[in-house]
C-alpha cells in the first residue's frame, strides 16, 4: 500500500481506493470525502500516516474493481443469514430476560450466586466469538418498550460491547468473564433509587442529581455484601470515573482507574449515544463513533476507544445512510471481503413475501453516498 502523510491531505478530497488507518481498518471509501474533521481527529491522536492503494483526487472517481462484489450482490443476503439473525434475536431476548430477572432477584432477596453469572457470561463470550455482528445488528430492533425500565437493556448492550472491546484487547478468558460480570451488574446501585429519578424525561432537580451520583457507591456496597470479587466491585464503583479526574464518586485520574472500569465507561457511553432514552433520541452509530473519537476533555482511555472503533469499523451496523439511487437505508451487516460495501436495508421497499428489502452495495451499482442523522430519516 502507498503511504500518505495526514497533514498533506487536502480537506474534502477523494481517494480512488479505500483508505486505511493501520492497513486493516477502513477510514474512508472512494464515495466518501476525506473531511477536515477526520484529518483533525487523526492529527489529535498522533496518526501521521494513512494507507491506500489509490491516489488522492479533487473529485470522486468511480472505479470498477468490485466485480466479485457485484456478483455477490445478486445473492439475497436475507436468505443466507436469516437463520443467524433469528438465532441472534433469540439469544438477545433470552439474555435480556436473564438480566431483568437478575435485577428483580437482587432487589427482592438481596442475593445472587456468582456461579450463575459466570456461566451466563461464558455463553456470551462464546457467542460473540462466533457471531458478534448479528448480535450487534439486532440491537436497534430491540429498543426498550415505551415506559419500560431501560436499565436491563442498557446493561445487556453494555456487556456485549464490553466483551467485544475486551476481546480486541486480547484479555484472557477468565478476565473476559470478570469484565462481563462487572458490565452486567455495573448499574445495580440504581435499583436502590426511585425509578422516577432514573426514568425521568425531565431535567433532574438538585436533590435528584445528588441521588443519581450515589449509585456507584450503592452498587459497590450491594456487591460487597454478596461477596462478589473485589475487581468486579471496583468496576461498579469506578465506571463513572474519567481519565481527566472529572468523574465520580472519587474523581480518580487515569492510572488510578481499573481497566474494567475504563472499558465499561466507553461501552456505556457508546451505548447511551446510540440508544433511545426517556429524555433523548438516539444518535446514529457514525455520529456516536465520531463523538467518542473526539474524546473531548480527554475523558476516556484512548486505547479503549480505539479498540471499540476498530472492532465496529467506520460503517457500524445500525448506521443510517443515503444511497446513490437517492433512497435511504440502514447498514445491517458487513461484507468481510469488501468493507466499504456493507449490506443495507432499504426503507419503504419490501420483498414479495412482505419482508424489508436488503441489498449489498457495490462500486458500479448502488453505493453509499454519505451517513444520515436521525432527523434526516424522518424528513
C-alpha positions in Angstrom: 0.0 0.0 0.0 1.0 3.6 -0.5 1.6 5.9 2.5 0.1 9.3 2.7 1.0 12.0 5.2 -2.1 13.1 7.0 -1.2 16.8 7.2 -0.6 16.9 3.4 -4.1 15.6 2.6 -6.4 18.3 1.2 -9.7 18.5 3.0 -12.7 17.1 1.1 -10.5 15.3 -1.4 -11.4 11.8 -2.6 -9.2 8.7 -2.8 -9.7 6.4 -5.7 -9.3 3.4 -3.4 -10.2 2.7 0.3 -8.0 4.5 2.9 -6.8 2.6 6.0 -5.7 3.6 9.4 -3.5 0.6 10.1 -3.7 -1.4 6.8 -6.8 -3.2 8.0 -9.2 -0.6 9.5 -11.2 1.3 6.7 -11.3 5.0 7.2 -13.0 6.1 4.0 -14.3 4.6 0.8 -13.9 6.2 -2.6 -17.5 7.5 -2.3 -16.7 9.4 1.0 -14.7 12.7 1.0 -11.7 12.9 3.4 -13.3 15.6 5.5 -11.4 18.2 7.6 -12.9 16.9 10.8 -11.4 13.4 10.1 -8.0 15.0 9.5 -8.2 16.9 12.7 -9.1 13.8 14.7 -6.2 11.8 13.2 -3.7 14.6 14.0 -5.1 14.8 17.5 -4.5 11.1 18.0 -1.0 11.4 16.5 -1.7 9.4 13.4 0.8 10.8 10.9 0.2 8.3 8.1 -2.7 6.6 6.4 -2.6 3.9 3.7 -4.3 3.3 0.4 -3.8 1.5 -2.9 -5.3 4.5 -4.6 -4.5 8.2 -5.2 -6.0 11.4 -3.9 -8.3 13.4 -6.2 -10.3 16.6 -6.0 -13.4 14.8 -7.3 -15.0 11.4 -6.8 -13.9 8.9 -9.5 -15.8 5.7 -9.7 -13.6 2.6 -10.0 -14.7 -0.8 -11.3 -12.7 -3.2 -9.1 -15.6 -4.8 -7.4 -16.7 -7.4 -9.9 -16.8 -10.1 -7.2 -18.9 -7.8 -5.1 -21.3 -7.1 -8.0 -21.5 -10.9 -8.4 -22.3 -11.4 -4.8 -24.9 -8.6 -4.7 -27.2 -10.8 -6.8 -27.4 -13.2 -3.9 -30.2 -12.4 -1.4 -28.4 -11.8 2.0 -31.7 -12.3 3.9 -32.0 -15.9 2.7 -28.4 -16.9 3.7 -28.4 -15.0 7.0 -31.9 -15.4 8.2 -31.1 -18.4 10.5 -28.3 -16.5 12.1 -30.5 -13.4 12.6 -33.2 -15.5 14.3 -30.6 -17.1 16.5 -29.2 -13.7 17.5 -32.7 -12.4 18.3 -33.4 -15.4 20.4 -30.1 -15.2 22.2 -30.5 -11.4 22.9 -34.1 -11.9 24.1 -33.0 -14.7 26.5 -30.1 -12.6 27.8 -32.4 -9.5 28.3 -34.8 -11.7 30.3 -32.0 -13.1 32.3 -30.8 -9.6 33.3 -34.4 -8.4 34.1 -34.8 -11.5 36.4 -31.4 -10.9 37.9 -32.3 -7.3 38.9 -35.7 -8.5 40.3 -34.0 -11.1 42.4 -31.3 -8.8 43.7 -33.9 -6.2 44.6 -36.2 -8.7 46.4 -33.8 -11.1 48.1 -30.6 -9.1 48.0 -28.6 -12.1 46.9 -27.3 -13.7 43.8 -24.9 -16.6 43.0 -21.7 -15.5 41.2 -21.6 -19.0 39.7 -24.8 -18.4 37.8 -23.4 -15.1 36.3 -20.1 -16.8 35.4 -21.9 -19.5 33.3 -24.1 -16.9 31.6 -21.1 -14.6 30.7 -19.3 -17.7 29.4 -22.1 -18.3 26.9 -22.0 -14.6 25.8 -18.2 -14.7 25.3 -18.6 -17.9 23.2 -21.4 -16.4 21.1 -19.6 -13.2 20.4 -16.6 -15.1 19.1 -18.9 -17.0 16.8 -21.4 -14.3 15.5 -20.9 -10.9 17.1 -22.1 -8.9 14.0 -25.5 -10.5 14.1 -25.8 -9.7 17.7 -24.9 -6.1 17.1 -27.2 -6.0 14.1 -30.4 -6.7 16.1 -29.7 -4.0 18.8 -31.6 -1.3 17.2 -34.6 -3.5 16.5 -34.8 -4.3 20.3 -35.2 -0.9 21.9 -36.9 -1.0 25.3 -40.6 -0.6 25.2 -42.1 2.8 25.9 -42.2 3.5 29.6 -40.3 0.3 30.4 -37.2 0.2 32.7 -34.3 0.5 30.3 -31.6 -0.5 32.8 -31.8 -4.1 31.8 -31.4 -3.2 28.1 -28.6 -0.8 28.9 -26.7 -3.4 31.0 -27.2 -6.1 28.4 -25.9 -4.0 25.5 -23.0 -2.5 27.5 -22.0 -6.1 28.5 -21.9 -7.2 24.9 -19.9 -4.1 23.8 -17.5 -4.5 26.8 -16.7 -8.1 25.9 -16.1 -7.1 22.3 -13.7 -4.4 23.4 -12.0 -6.9 25.9 -11.7 -9.5 23.1 -10.0 -6.9 20.9 -7.6 -6.1 23.7 -6.9 -9.8 24.0 -7.9 -10.2 27.6 -7.5 -13.9 28.7 -10.8 -15.9 29.1 -11.0 -15.5 32.9 -10.6 -11.8 32.7 -13.3 -11.5 29.9 -15.7 -13.3 32.2 -14.8 -11.0 35.1 -15.3 -8.0 32.8 -18.6 -9.4 31.5 -20.0 -9.9 35.0 -18.9 -6.4 36.0 -20.6 -4.9 33.0 -23.8 -6.9 33.6 -24.1 -5.6 37.2 -22.5 -2.2 36.9 -25.8 -0.3 37.3 -27.1 -2.4 40.2 -26.9 0.6 42.5 -29.7 2.3 40.5 -32.1 -0.3 42.0 -31.8 1.5 45.3 -33.1 4.7 43.8 -36.7 5.6 42.8 -37.4 4.7 39.2 -39.0 8.2 38.8 -35.4 9.6 39.1 -33.5 7.5 36.5 -36.5 7.1 34.1 -37.4 10.8 34.2 -37.8 12.6 30.9 -37.4 15.9 32.5 -34.4 17.7 33.9 -33.5 16.5 37.4 -33.6 18.9 40.3 -30.6 19.3 42.6 -31.7 16.6 45.1 -32.3 14.1 42.3 -28.9 14.8 40.7 -27.2 14.1 44.0 -29.2 10.9 44.3 -28.0 9.7 40.9 -24.4 10.4 41.9 -24.7 7.8 44.7 -25.5 4.8 42.5 -21.8 3.6 42.0 -21.3 3.6 45.8 -24.6 1.9 46.3 -23.7 -0.7 43.7 -20.3 -1.3 45.3 -22.0 -1.9 48.7 -24.6 -4.3 47.3 -22.0 -6.4 45.5 -19.6 -6.4 48.5 -22.4 -7.7 50.7 -23.0 -10.6 48.3 -19.2 -11.4 48.4 -18.5 -10.6 44.7 -14.8 -10.4 43.8 -13.1 -7.1 44.5 -12.3 -6.5 40.9 -16.0 -6.6 40.0 -17.0 -4.4 42.9 -14.4 -1.8 42.0 -15.5 -1.8 38.3 -19.0 -1.0 39.6 -17.7 1.8 41.9 -15.5 3.4 39.2 -17.5 3.1 35.9 -18.2 6.9 36.1 -14.7 7.9 36.8 -12.9 9.8 33.9 -9.3 9.9 32.8 -9.1 13.7 33.4 -10.4 13.4 37.0 -13.8 14.9 36.4 -15.8 11.7 37.1 -17.4 10.5 40.3 -17.6 9.4 43.0 -13.9 9.7 43.9 -12.6 11.9 41.0 -9.9 9.3 40.2 -7.4 10.0 37.3 -6.1 7.7 34.6 -3.7 5.4 36.4 -5.9 5.0 39.4 -8.9 3.7 37.4 -9.2 -0.1 36.8 -9.1 -1.5 33.3 -12.6 -3.0 33.6 -13.9 0.5 34.6 -12.3 2.1 31.6 -13.8 -0.4 29.3 -17.3 -0.2 30.8 -17.1 3.6 30.7 -16.5 3.6 26.9 -19.1 0.8 26.2 -21.7 2.6 28.3 -21.0 5.9 26.6 -21.3 4.5 23.1 -24.5 2.5 24.1 -26.0 5.7 25.6 -25.2 7.7 22.5 -26.7 5.2 20.1 -29.8 4.2 22.1 -33.1 6.0 22.9 -33.6 7.2 26.4 -36.6 8.7 28.2 -35.1 12.1 27.9 -33.4 11.9 24.4 -33.4 10.4 21.0 -30.7 8.0 19.8 -27.8 9.2 17.6 -26.7 7.2 14.7 -23.6 4.9 15.1 -21.4 7.1 12.9 -22.1 10.2 15.0 -21.5 8.2 18.2 -18.2 7.0 16.9 -17.1 10.5 15.9 -18.0 11.9 19.3 -16.0 9.2 21.1 -13.1 9.7 18.7 -13.0 13.4 19.6 -12.7 12.4 23.3 -13.4 16.0 24.3 -11.7 16.8 27.6 -9.8 13.5 27.5 -12.5 11.7 29.4 -11.8 8.2 28.1 -8.8 5.9 27.7 -7.6 6.3 24.1 -6.6 2.6 23.8 -10.1 1.5 24.8 -11.7 3.9 22.4 -9.5 2.6 19.6 -10.5 -0.9 20.5 -14.2 -0.1 20.2 -13.8 1.8 16.9 -11.5 -0.9 15.3 -13.9 -3.6 16.4 -17.1 -2.0 14.9 -15.5 -0.1 12.0 -16.3 3.2 10.4 -19.5 1.8 8.9 -21.0 0.5 12.2 -24.0 -1.8 11.9 -27.1 0.4 12.5 -25.7 3.4 10.6 -28.3 5.3 8.6 -27.2 6.1 5.0 -28.1 7.8 1.8 -27.6 5.7 -1.3 -26.7 6.6 -4.8 -30.3 5.9 -6.0 -31.4 8.6 -3.5 -33.0 6.1 -1.3 -32.5 5.9 2.5 -31.4 2.8 4.4 -29.6 1.3 7.3 -26.4 -0.8 7.5 -27.5 -4.2 8.7 -24.4 -6.3 8.1 -20.8 -6.1 7.0 -19.1 -7.6 3.9 -15.8 -9.0 5.2 -14.3 -9.2 1.6 -15.2 -5.6 0.8 -15.6 -3.4 4.0 -16.8 -0.4 2.0 -19.8 -2.2 0.6 -22.0 -3.3 3.5 -25.4 -4.8 3.3 -28.1 -2.1 3.6 -31.8 -2.4 4.5 -33.8 -0.2 2.2 -36.6 1.8 3.9 -40.0 1.6 2.3 -39.2 -1.3 0.0 -40.3 -4.9 0.5 -39.8 -8.3 -1.0 -42.8 -10.2 -2.4 -43.2 -12.1 0.9 -43.5 -8.8 2.8 -40.0 -8.5 4.3 -38.0 -5.3 4.2 -35.7 -5.3 1.1 -32.0 -5.6 1.6 -29.1 -5.2 -0.9 -25.4 -5.4 -0.9 -23.9 -2.1 -2.1 -21.2 -2.1 -4.7 -19.0 0.3 -6.6 -20.7 0.0 -10.0 -24.3 -0.4 -8.9 -25.8 1.2 -5.8 -23.3 2.7 -3.3 -23.3 4.7 -0.1 -23.1 8.4 -0.6 -22.9 9.6 3.0 -24.2 8.9 6.5 -27.5 10.3 7.6 -28.5 11.6 11.0 -31.8 10.5 12.7 -33.6 13.7 11.8 -32.9 13.2 8.1 -34.5 9.7 8.2 -37.9 11.2 9.3 -37.8 14.0 6.7 
